[in-house]
Amino acid sequence: MKKTFKVVGIIALAAIMGLTMTAAACGKGGSGSVSSGDGSGSGNVDGTLTINNLPGIGSVGLFPEVYNVSTMPTTKGVYESSIDTDNNIAYGKDWVKTPPYSPIALLSSPLVPFTQSGNFLVRIYLDADPGGYIERFTVTQFTNGSAAVNWNAMTDRNSLPD
């Protein structure tokens, strides 16, 4: 009888281990990893910002941010309060340093694609060499976290009245 219980126990243990390994191989349980994409193999994720007419000035770095602000700031003071950290809802995945600059993946938090729809303020830093940085912004319509902006139509921060 003791031998029978040992054999049943070993079979049960083997079955549990087998099921655990099968579940882990199928992506169930465990820590896993987070990924997302459009299935095309292009690396695009929900939440992209396409920037049209971006100037190719020397060595550049580009960093876009999205703020939960739906109206265009008209003064530097309103602009500064609009880009308060509490309003920041998405940002460029990386500081982009090489072309092509768009589409740029937008994340609402680490590894989570930005997927909101609505009007949001977009701010873009362009670090140009030579010449320092250029900061432009606009309010644009996002659909499922994606939008396109025209660099030439964006407002330069320095052009705002105090």
C-alpha positions in Angstrom: 0.0 0.0 0.0 2.8 2.4 0.9 4.4 1.7 -2.5 1.2 2.5 -4.3 0.9 5.8 -2.6 4.5 6.6 -3.5 3.9 5.8 -7.2 0.6 7.9 -7.2 2.4 10.8 -5.5 5.3 10.7 -8.0 2.8 10.6 -10.9 0.9 13.5 -9.5 4.1 15.5 -8.9 5.2 14.8 -12.5 1.8 15.9 -13.8 1.9 19.1 -11.8 5.4 19.9 -13.0 4.5 19.1 -16.6 1.4 21.4 -16.5 3.5 24.2 -14.9 6.1 24.0 -17.7 3.4 23.9 -20.4 1.7 27.0 -18.9 5.0 28.9 -18.7 5.8 28.0 -22.3 2.4 29.2 -23.5 2.9 32.6 -21.7 0.6 31.9 -18.8 2.0 32.9 -15.4 5.6 33.9 -14.7 7.0 37.3 -15.1 7.1 37.3 -18.9 7.7 40.4 -20.9 5.6 43.3 -22.2 5.5 43.9 -25.9 3.2 45.4 -28.4 3.1 46.0 -32.1 1.0 46.2 -35.2 1.9 42.7 -36.4 3.8 44.0 -39.5 7.2 43.5 -38.0 7.9 47.3 -38.5 8.2 47.9 -34.8 5.4 50.5 -34.8 3.3 50.5 -31.7 0.0 52.1 -30.9 0.8 55.7 -30.0 2.8 57.2 -32.7 3.6 60.8 -33.6 4.5 61.6 -37.2 6.3 64.9 -37.6 6.2 66.3 -41.1 8.7 68.9 -42.5 11.1 68.4 -39.7 14.3 70.3 -40.6 17.5 68.2 -41.0 19.9 70.5 -39.1 23.3 69.0 -38.4 23.3 66.5 -35.5 19.9 66.6 -33.8 18.1 65.1 -30.9 14.4 65.0 -30.8 12.1 64.6 -27.8 8.3 64.9 -28.1 5.9 65.1 -25.2 2.0 65.1 -25.0 0.1 67.1 -22.4 -3.5 66.8 -21.3 -4.3 70.3 -22.5 -6.8 70.9 -25.3 -6.5 74.6 -26.0 -3.6 76.4 -27.5 -1.6 78.6 -25.0 -1.5 82.3 -26.1 1.1 83.6 -23.6 4.4 82.3 -22.2 2.7 82.1 -18.7 -0.2 80.0 -20.0 2.3 77.8 -21.9 4.5 77.2 -18.9 1.5 76.2 -16.7 0.2 74.0 -19.6 3.4 72.0 -19.7 3.4 71.4 -15.9 4.5 67.8 -15.1 1.0 67.0 -13.8 -0.4 67.5 -17.3 2.2 65.3 -19.0 0.5 62.1 -20.3 2.9 60.7 -22.9 6.4 61.1 -24.1 8.7 59.9 -26.9 10.0 56.4 -26.3 13.6 57.5 -26.8 15.6 60.7 -27.4 15.7 60.2 -31.1 19.1 61.1 -32.7 19.0 59.7 -36.2 16.6 59.9 -39.1 13.9 58.9 -39.8 12.4 60.8 -36.9 8.8 59.6 -37.4 6.7 57.9 -36.6 7.9 58.1 -33.0 6.5 55.7 -30.5 4.6 57.4 -27.7 4.4 55.9 -24.2 2.1 56.8 -21.4 4.3 55.0 -18.9 7.3 52.7 -19.3 6.5 50.0 -21.9 2.8 51.1 -22.2 1.8 52.6 -25.5 -0.2 55.8 -25.5 -3.7 55.0 -26.9 -5.9 58.0 -26.0 -8.0 59.9 -28.4 -8.8 63.6 -28.3 -7.1 67.0 -28.6 -3.8 67.2 -26.8 -0.9 69.7 -26.7 2.2 68.4 -28.3 5.6 69.9 -27.4 8.7 69.0 -29.3 12.3 69.8 -28.4 14.7 69.8 -31.3 18.3 69.9 -30.3 20.1 71.4 -33.3 23.8 71.5 -33.8 24.8 74.3 -34.3 22.2 76.7 -32.8 21.0 75.2 -29.5 17.5 73.8 -29.1 14.2 74.8 -30.7 11.0 74.3 -28.8 7.7 74.2 -30.7 4.2 73.2 -29.7 0.7 72.8 -31.1 -2.7 71.3 -30.1 -3.6 68.3 -32.4 -6.1 65.6 -32.7 -5.1 62.1 -31.6 -6.9 58.9 -32.6 -6.0 55.8 -30.7 -2.8 57.5 -29.5 -1.6 58.5 -32.9 -1.3 61.9 -34.6 0.6 63.8 -37.2 1.9 67.4 -36.8 3.5 69.8 -39.3 6.8 71.3 -37.9 6.3 74.4 -40.0 2.8 75.1 -38.6 3.8 74.6 -34.9 4.3 77.7 -32.7 7.8 78.5 -31.5 7.8 79.0 -27.7 9.9 82.2 -28.1 7.3 83.8 -30.3 4.7 83.9 -27.5 4.2 87.2 -25.7 4.9 87.4 -22.0 
